[in-house]
Amino acid sequence: MKFAILFLGGLVCTSLHAATVNPIDEIAGRSGLPASEVAALVANCDASQASMNFCAWRDQVVAEQNLHLAVSRKEADSPACKVRLEEQVSKWTSQRDSACKRQSEREWGKGSMRQTAQTICMSKETERLVGKVDAFHCR
C-alpha cells in the first residue's frame, strides 16, 4: 500500500515537473541546439527571423504547459470528468491546429513567415483553451 501511494505520488510530481520544464531546455531538446544558442535566439525576438521563430516556439511551449497544468488541475478537482475533458481538449486542439494552419496559409501562403505566424496563432489559441478548460463543467 505504501509503495502504491509513493508510486502514485511520484507520478504526480513527475507529470507536474514535466509540465513546467524550462522552455529553453524543452526547445533545445527538440531542436538539437545547445540551450545557450536557444537562449541567445530568444533574448531578442526582433533580431532575426530565426529569433522570431524561436520566440514564437517558446511562447507555444509555455502555452502548452499552461494548458496541461489547467487540465491536471481540473482532473484533480473532478476525477470523474477526466475522460470527457481529455476528449474535449483533444477536439479543441485539433480545431485550433486546423484553424491556425488555414489562417497562416491564407495570410502568408508558403512564405518564410508562415510557420512563425502559425505558431503565434497556436500560442494565442492555446491560452484561450486554458480558459475553456477552467470553465469546463462535466455533464
N, C-alpha and C positions, 0 to 999 in steps of 0.2 A: 504494500500500500504506500509506504513512504517513497519507494522507488518511483511508483506511478505519479505521485504528486510532484516529486523532484523533476521527473522527466517532462511532465506537462508544463511545469514552471519554466524549465529550460527552453522548451519550445516557444512559449510566450515571449520570454526575454529575447530569444534569438530572432523571432519574427519581428518584434518591435525594434531590435537593433538593426536588423536588415532593412527595415523601412526607413531608418534615419541615417543611413550611411552618408558620409560626406559626398556631395555631388561631384566634386573634383575627382575623388577616388573612384567613384562609380564610372564616370566618363573615361578616366584613364584606363580602367579595366576593360571597358567595352571597345575603346578606340585603339588600344595598344600603345598609346603615347604615354610617356612618363607624366606623373601628376604635376611635376614642375612646369612642363610645357603647357598642360591644360590650364594650370593656374595663370600662367603668363597670358594665354589667349583670352581668358575671361576677365583679366584685370582691366582691360579697356575694350569694351564691346564695340566701340566705333573705330577701332584701329584698322581693321581689315575685314574683308568678307569672311575669312576663316574665324576671326574673333566673333563676328555676329553669329555665325553658325554655332560656335561653341557656347556662346551666351544663351542662345535660344535652347540649345540642348540642355544646358544646366537648369534653365527655368522649367523645362519639361520634366527633368528628373525630380526636381523639388515638388512640382505639382503632383506627379505620380506618387511620391512619398506621402504627400498630404492626403491624397485620395485613399491610399492603403491604410493610413492611420485612421481616417474617418470611418472606413469600412470596419476596421478592427474594433474601434470604439462602439460602433452601432451593433456589431455582432456580440460584443461583451454585454451590452445593455439588453439585447433581445436575442438570445441564442436561438430561439425558435424561428427567427426570421432569416437565419444565415443563408439558407439555400435560395430563398426568394430574393434576398438582397444581392447575392452574388450573381444570380441570373439577370437581375435588373441592371446591375453595374456593367455586366458584360454587354448587354444590349445598348446601354448608353455609350460605352466606349466604342463599340462598333459604329454607332451612328456618328459619334464625334470624329472618328478616323475618316469615315467616308465624306462627311461634310467638309472637313478641313482639307482633304485631298482635292475635292472638287473646287473649293474656293481658291486654293493656291494655284491650281492649274488654270482656272479662269483668269486670275489676276496676273500670273507670271508665265503661263504657258510652260515651255520647257527651259525657261531661263534659269540662270545660275542662282537666283534668289528664291526659286520655288520651294526648295526643301526648307530653307530658313522660315519662309512665310508659313509653310505647313506646320512646322514645329511651334512657331509662335501661336498660331491658331489653336493647336492642340493644348498648349500650356494654359491658355485662357479658358478654353472649354473644360479642361480638367479641373481647374479651380472652381468653375461653375458646378461641376459634378459633385465636388465636395459639399457644396450647399444642398444639392439634391439628396445626397446620402444622409446628411444631418437631418433633413426634413422627412426622410423616408419613414413611412408607417406600414408595418406589416398588416395585411388584411386577412 
